[in-house]
Amino acid sequence: MSEISGPSFGVSTMSLTPHNLRDIEGLVKELAAFSEISQIMPVRGVTGSEHFPPGLRWYKEKAWNPVDGFFQAAFHRDGDGMLPANLKDYVLFPNPDICREVFARLPGRMIAHDFESVGCDRLVEIGPKINMSLEKIAKVCQKRNIELVLDTEHLVENVATNPFGRSVDEIIDKIPIISPFVKVVHVKGTGGNHRRILRKFLTSSHRSDVDYMAEYRPELILDFQLTIKKASSFVYEMKRIVLAT
């Protein structure tokens, strides 16, 4: 594989639900027309043995909170992620054992959600499970040679209990503390605070090999081509912001 000489852009397959549950190979074939990277999870219908277009680089995340059956989700009993389950956990994911088997076969670099479970991939997403300041996160990354995923939503959510800062403005101002360690940016939107976070990161990062992954909330559009059109438009706008900054 040739060396990466600049930023790469793509979209998570989870943003294209429900089509990622129906025909993941056909979906990825369409994404490859405007994406250099993508991200996948062990959802229903995915086996880990699919044949994807060559050239795409992959990231993968474990299932959120899979359950063993419908009633476990319907009655909000704890799922495999030790959180009260809901019907989304049942609809999206097979049972925990199948999730683990499929995840092991999926291509790509694993994204962990805390420093305790990070493996040899050494890539951690900054989010609610990390109860430490950005200064502390930077020190851990430097000491353990860990790279980060910066999520434009998770970074500033729940400010009242957010350990990263006392206000959205303060958190955004502190982005340069972690920017040297950021390898992936999960872009949840292209306006408002999402754009502010992107621009602050772009003006403080000196890395040329960052991956920008569209990871917007799925709109459950049943028309396949309309779903692809939305993904393409989002990636285009994300790319425009990044390259113009």
Secondary structure, DSSP 4 states (H G I P E B T S, - for coil): -PPP-S-EEEEEGGGGTTHHHH-HHHHHHHHTTT-SEEEE---TT--S---PPTT-EEEE---SS--SSHHHHHTT-B-TTSSB--HHHHHH---HHHHHHHHHHS-SEEPBSSSSS--TT-EEE-STT--S-HHHHHHHHHHHT-EEEEETTGGGSSTTT-TT-SSHHHHHHTHHHHGGGEEEEEE--SSHHHHHHHHHHHHH---S--EEEE-PPP-----HHHHHHHHHHHHHHHHHHHHH-
